[in-house]
Amino acid sequence: MQLNDIYLAGMASWLPPREPIGTGRYEPGVQDEYEWESATVAPDGETVVGMAVRAGEAALTRSGVDPADVSLLLHAHTWFQGLDLWTAASYIHRELLGENRRAQALDVNQQCPGGVSALQLAVDHLVADPGRRAAVVTTADRFSLPGLDRWHAEGPEFILGDGAAAVVLARGRGFARLLGVRSVADTALEPMYRTGVEFTPVSPAWQGPISAHERAAGFKDRMDVEEVIARLNRGHADAVHGLLDDAGLTLDDVSRFIFPNVGLSMLVDLVKPLGIDVSRTGWELGRTTGHVGAADPFNGLTHLLEQGELSVGDRVMLVGIGSGFFWSSALVECVEIPEWAPPG
């Protein structure tokens, strides 16, 4: 989808302190292969929705958008949000939008690509009615035992970091114009993250750590590894090249690419077929935070702005990838440096 007047008006991250990887967590040589430095770890008493609210408040303040003008709030997440039989989006709506009684509040649970997918849904919402002025996307996760071991749940390719991010979309004004959004699906790969486990009436996470790594490893008995790799590469290429084709651009027209935060050797596997160097990605931040669920693309773009690494005219592609299997991509062009960011 190509767009005309939808902009990023504000965005923000909220990341807790880093905990160094340290020694002894992985087999010898593994740390050299993936080159993680640390992961963001929320302190005791920190709630996941509290992190989302702080990011959302900062993004709204930076945007200058009146909460009364927001007509949709979407909250993306990958794991437990603090309570059962409850919607995190409603809590965040109350905290951010107060007495705004016409803005819908919905949770988006699409795992890792959920942040960019929620961005696309918000774009669709605004495009569908010219009278709609603004939308908010938040995302937050907190990973902890006994349910998840952040260091080993998905193997050394991923370590899991806590944190939150938020984006405010507005019609007609903002620091970055949305050039396009795109979604790609391949649900033939859906069993990858449930192989070897049965459906249960309640979550077994309280009994001990969930191992997504073991589920994915077992999937090789259901589908040939070469076919899995081919499908993953095809979806990834479609999300990136298809969006560029829609916008009439090439890889050389994009300054930076923000992918999910993965270990270095896995990131190299992602970018090599595209002909992109790691220096054009968000690896500098990602290696210090770990994989912060659906927030990675937003955290990466916020970091580039806050570090003064973007200039007017720079284009950035945000890519979400995750179980399902889904790829979501968005392309933005910086049209001004916001006052909360140093000049590039």
C-alpha positions in Angstrom: 0.0 0.0 0.0 1.3 3.5 -0.9 0.3 6.4 1.2 0.1 10.2 0.8 -0.5 12.0 4.0 0.2 9.6 6.9 3.1 10.6 9.1 5.0 9.4 12.2 4.4 12.4 14.5 6.0 11.0 17.7 7.8 7.9 18.9 9.6 6.8 22.0 11.2 3.8 23.8 11.4 2.8 27.4 14.2 0.4 28.1 15.3 -0.8 31.6 18.9 -1.3 32.6 21.2 -3.7 30.7 22.4 -6.9 32.3 25.7 -8.1 30.7 25.8 -11.5 29.2 28.7 -12.5 31.4 30.6 -15.8 31.0 29.4 -19.4 31.3 25.9 -19.0 29.9 26.7 -20.6 26.5 29.1 -23.2 25.1 32.6 -22.0 24.3 32.6 -20.2 20.9 28.9 -19.4 20.9 29.3 -15.9 22.3 31.9 -15.2 19.6 29.4 -16.2 17.0 26.5 -14.1 18.1 28.4 -11.3 19.9 25.6 -10.3 22.3 26.7 -7.7 24.9 23.7 -7.5 27.2 20.0 -7.7 27.6 17.5 -5.2 29.1 16.1 -6.6 32.3 13.2 -4.9 34.1 13.6 -4.6 37.9 11.3 -6.3 40.4 8.0 -4.6 40.6 8.1 -3.2 37.1 4.9 -4.0 35.2 4.8 -4.6 31.5 1.9 -2.3 30.9 3.6 0.3 33.0 6.5 0.3 30.6 4.0 0.6 27.7 2.4 3.6 29.3 5.7 5.4 29.8 6.7 4.9 26.2 3.2 6.0 25.1 3.2 9.2 27.2 6.6 10.2 25.8 5.5 9.5 22.2 2.3 11.5 22.6 4.2 14.4 24.2 6.7 14.4 21.4 4.0 14.3 18.8 2.0 17.2 20.0 -1.2 15.3 19.2 -4.2 15.9 21.4 -5.3 12.6 23.0 -8.9 13.6 22.0 -7.9 13.4 18.3 -6.8 9.7 18.6 -9.4 7.3 17.1 -7.5 4.0 17.6 -5.0 2.6 20.1 -3.3 -0.8 19.3 -1.1 -2.6 21.8 1.2 -5.3 20.4 2.9 -7.9 22.5 4.5 -11.4 22.4 3.9 -12.7 25.9 1.9 -12.4 29.1 0.8 -8.9 30.0 0.3 -9.3 33.7 -3.3 -10.6 34.1 -5.6 -13.2 32.6 -9.1 -12.4 31.4 -8.1 -8.7 30.8 -7.0 -6.5 27.9 -3.8 -4.6 28.3 -4.9 -2.1 25.6 -7.8 -0.9 27.7 -5.5 -0.1 30.6 -3.1 1.8 28.3 -6.1 3.6 26.7 -7.2 4.8 30.2 -3.7 6.0 31.1 -3.0 7.7 27.8 -6.3 8.8 26.4 -8.4 9.4 29.5 -11.9 10.4 28.7 -11.6 9.8 24.9 -14.7 7.7 24.5 -14.5 7.0 20.8 -11.1 5.6 20.3 -11.0 1.8 20.1 -8.4 -0.1 22.1 -7.3 -3.5 20.9 -4.6 -6.0 21.7 -2.5 -7.3 18.8 -0.9 -10.7 19.5 1.1 -11.6 16.4 4.3 -12.2 18.2 7.5 -10.5 16.9 6.1 -8.8 13.8 3.2 -7.4 15.8 4.5 -3.9 16.2 4.9 -3.3 12.5 1.6 -5.2 11.8 -0.2 -2.9 14.3 1.4 0.1 12.5 -0.2 -1.2 9.3 -3.6 -1.7 10.9 -3.4 1.8 12.2 -2.5 3.1 8.7 -5.5 1.2 7.3 -7.7 2.7 9.9 -6.7 6.3 9.1 -6.8 5.8 5.3 -10.3 4.4 5.5 -11.8 7.6 6.8 -10.4 11.1 6.0 -12.0 12.4 9.2 -9.7 10.3 11.4 -6.8 12.3 12.6 -4.4 10.1 14.7 -3.7 6.7 16.0 -1.3 5.2 18.7 0.6 2.0 18.6 2.3 0.7 21.8 4.2 -2.5 22.4 5.8 -4.0 25.5 7.1 -7.2 26.9 8.7 -8.5 30.1 10.2 -12.0 30.1 10.8 -13.8 33.3 11.0 -17.1 35.1 9.4 -19.5 35.7 7.7 -19.1 32.3 10.6 -18.0 30.2 14.4 -18.1 30.6 15.4 -15.0 28.6 18.9 -16.4 27.9 17.9 -19.8 26.6 14.2 -19.8 25.5 15.0 -19.6 21.8 18.7 -20.7 21.9 21.7 -18.4 21.6 20.4 -16.9 18.3 17.9 -14.9 20.4 18.2 -13.5 23.9 15.1 -11.8 25.2 15.1 -8.2 26.5 12.4 -6.3 28.4 11.1 -3.0 27.3 8.5 -0.9 25.5 8.0 1.4 22.5 5.3 3.6 21.1 4.5 5.4 17.8 1.9 8.1 17.2 0.6 8.3 13.6 -1.0 11.6 12.4 -2.6 12.8 9.2 -0.8 15.6 7.4 2.1 16.3 9.8 5.0 14.6 11.5 8.8 14.1 11.3 8.6 11.1 8.9 6.2 10.4 6.1 5.1 6.8 5.6 5.9 5.7 2.1 4.3 2.3 2.2 3.5 -0.8 4.3 3.4 -4.5 3.4 2.5 -7.9 4.9 3.6 -11.3 3.8 2.3 -14.6 5.3 3.4 -18.3 5.0 1.3 -20.3 7.5 2.7 -23.5 6.2 5.4 -22.7 8.7 2.9 -22.2 11.6 3.6 -25.6 13.2 7.3 -24.5 13.7 6.6 -23.1 17.2 4.2 -25.8 18.4 5.9 -29.0 17.3 6.1 -31.6 20.0 3.6 -30.0 22.4 -0.1 -30.5 22.9 -2.8 -27.9 23.3 -3.7 -27.4 27.0 -6.7 -25.9 28.8 -4.5 -23.5 30.8 -1.0 -22.2 30.4 1.7 -24.5 31.6 4.3 -21.7 31.9 4.1 -21.6 35.7 5.4 -25.2 35.8 8.7 -24.3 34.1 10.4 -22.5 31.2 9.0 -22.8 27.7 11.5 -23.7 25.1 10.7 -22.3 21.7 14.1 -23.5 20.6 13.1 -27.2 21.1 9.8 -26.7 19.3 11.5 -25.2 16.3 14.2 -27.9 16.3 11.5 -30.6 16.2 9.9 -29.1 13.2 12.6 -30.5 10.9 10.9 -33.8 11.2 7.7 -32.3 9.7 9.3 -30.3 6.8 12.5 -30.6 5.0 15.1 -28.1 6.2 15.9 -26.9 2.7 12.2 -26.1 2.1 12.0 -24.3 5.5 15.0 -22.1 4.5 13.6 -21.5 1.0 10.2 -20.4 2.5 11.9 -18.1 5.1 14.1 -16.5 2.4 11.2 -16.1 0.0 9.0 -14.4 2.6 11.8 -12.1 3.8 12.7 -11.0 0.3 9.0 -10.4 -0.6 8.6 -8.2 2.5 11.6 -6.1 1.6 11.7 -6.0 -2.2 7.9 -6.0 -2.6 7.6 -2.9 -0.5 10.5 -1.2 -2.4 8.9 -2.1 -5.8 5.6 -0.7 -4.6 7.4 2.6 -3.7 9.4 2.7 -6.9 12.7 2.5 -5.0 15.7 0.2 -4.7 17.8 -1.0 -1.8 20.3 1.8 -2.5 17.5 4.4 -1.8 17.2 3.2 1.8 19.6 4.5 4.4 18.9 2.1 7.2 17.1 -1.2 7.8 15.8 -2.2 11.2 15.2 -6.0 11.6 14.3 -7.9 14.7 17.3 -8.1 17.1 19.0 -11.4 16.6 22.6 -12.7 17.1 25.2 -11.4 14.7 25.7 -14.6 12.6 21.9 -14.9 12.2 21.6 -11.2 11.3 24.3 -11.7 8.6 22.2 -14.5 7.2 19.2 -12.1 7.0 21.0 -9.3 5.3 23.5 -11.1 3.0 20.9 -12.2 0.4 19.7 -8.6 0.2 23.2 -7.3 -0.3 23.0 -5.2 2.9 25.9 -4.6 5.3 25.3 -5.0 9.0 26.3 -1.4 9.4 23.1 -0.4 7.8 21.0 -2.2 10.4 20.1 -1.6 14.0 22.7 -4.0 15.4 24.5 -1.4 17.4 21.5 -1.0 19.7 20.1 -4.6 19.4 23.3 -6.3 20.6 22.8 -4.4 23.9 19.1 -4.9 24.5 18.4 -8.4 23.1 15.2 -9.2 21.3 12.5 -6.9 22.8 9.5 -8.7 21.3 7.5 -6.6 18.9 9.3 -3.4 19.9 12.6 -3.9 18.0 11.8 -1.9 14.9 10.4 1.1 16.8 13.3 1.0 19.3 15.7 0.9 16.5 14.2 3.9 14.7 13.9 5.9 18.0 17.6 5.2 18.7 18.7 6.4 15.3 16.8 9.7 15.9 18.0 10.2 19.5 21.6 9.6 18.5 21.4 12.1 15.6 22.1 9.4 13.0 19.3 10.5 10.6 19.1 13.5 8.3 16.2 14.9 6.3 15.6 12.8 3.2 16.9 9.5 4.8 14.6 6.5 4.4 14.4 3.7 6.9 12.7 0.4 6.5 11.2 -1.4 9.5 10.8 -5.1 9.3 9.0 -7.4 11.7 9.5 -11.2 11.4 8.0 -13.9 13.5 6.2 -17.1 14.1 3.0 -17.7 12.3 4.8 -17.2 9.9 4.6 -13.5 9.1 6.7 -10.6 7.8 5.5 -7.0 8.1 7.4 -4.1 6.7 7.0 -0.3 6.6 9.1 2.3 4.8 9.4 5.9 6.2 11.2 9.0 4.9 12.5 11.6 7.3 11.1 15.0 6.4 12.3 17.0 9.4 14.4 16.4 12.5 12.1 16.6 15.5 13.0 19.0 18.3 13.6 16.1 20.6 16.3 14.6 18.4 19.7 16.1 17.6 20.4 17.0 14.0 22.0 14.3 11.8 
